[in-house]
Amino acid sequence: MKSVESAIRDFLLQLPTARKIRELKPGDSLFQRGLLDSMGVIRTVAFCEETFGIEIRDEEVIPENFESLRALSRLIKRAQSRVPGK
């Protein structure tokens, strides 16, 4: 099974904004690299909720949680801890 971080990386590298990006490290800024904008954040929320069976709360949709693969992974793990049975 894929790790949370690698599943997110694969998703992000398929976004149209990722055309010129070949490598993405856990601490790279997704905003500075041009991967995420407001629509990208919305797509990423939908992907994460569907893929990991979680709910990302409105108050969690803040730049800090989407800054890097590492930050997104932490957000998902927090959301998973709220899901009964996970």
C-alpha positions in Angstrom: 0.0 0.0 0.0 1.2 3.5 -0.9 2.2 5.9 1.9 0.0 8.9 2.4 2.9 11.2 1.2 3.5 9.2 -2.0 -0.2 9.1 -2.9 -0.4 12.9 -2.5 2.8 13.3 -4.5 1.5 11.2 -7.4 -1.8 13.2 -7.4 -0.1 16.6 -7.3 2.3 15.7 -10.1 -0.7 14.9 -12.3 -2.1 18.4 -11.9 -1.9 20.7 -15.0 0.3 23.1 -12.9 2.9 20.3 -12.5 4.0 20.2 -16.2 7.6 21.3 -15.5 8.1 19.6 -12.1 9.9 16.3 -12.1 10.8 15.9 -8.5 8.9 16.9 -5.3 10.5 16.6 -1.9 8.5 16.4 1.4 9.4 19.9 2.5 9.1 21.7 -0.9 6.6 24.6 -0.9 3.7 23.6 -3.1 2.7 27.2 -3.5 6.2 28.5 -4.4 6.7 25.7 -6.8 3.5 26.7 -8.5 1.7 23.4 -7.9 -1.1 24.8 -5.8 -3.4 27.7 -6.3 -7.0 28.1 -5.0 -8.4 25.6 -7.4 -5.6 23.2 -6.7 -6.3 23.4 -3.0 -10.0 22.5 -3.7 -9.0 19.6 -5.9 -6.5 18.4 -3.3 -9.1 18.5 -0.6 -11.5 16.5 -2.7 -8.8 14.0 -3.6 -7.7 13.5 0.0 -11.3 13.1 1.3 -12.1 10.5 -1.3 -8.8 8.6 -1.3 -8.3 8.5 2.5 -12.0 8.4 3.6 -11.6 11.5 5.7 -13.2 14.9 6.1 -11.1 18.0 6.0 -12.9 20.6 8.0 -13.4 24.1 6.6 -11.2 25.6 9.3 -8.4 23.3 8.3 -8.3 24.6 4.7 -5.5 27.1 5.4 -2.2 27.7 3.6 -0.1 26.2 6.4 -1.8 22.8 6.0 -1.2 22.8 2.2 2.3 24.2 2.2 4.2 21.0 1.6 3.7 17.2 1.2 4.8 16.9 4.8 2.1 19.4 6.0 -0.6 17.7 3.9 0.4 14.3 5.3 0.1 15.6 8.9 -3.3 17.1 8.1 -4.5 13.7 6.7 -3.2 11.8 9.7 -5.0 14.2 12.1 -8.2 13.8 10.0 -7.8 10.0 10.1 -7.5 10.0 13.8 -11.0 11.5 14.0 -12.5 8.6 11.9 -13.8 5.8 14.1 -12.1 2.5 13.3 -9.1 4.0 11.5 
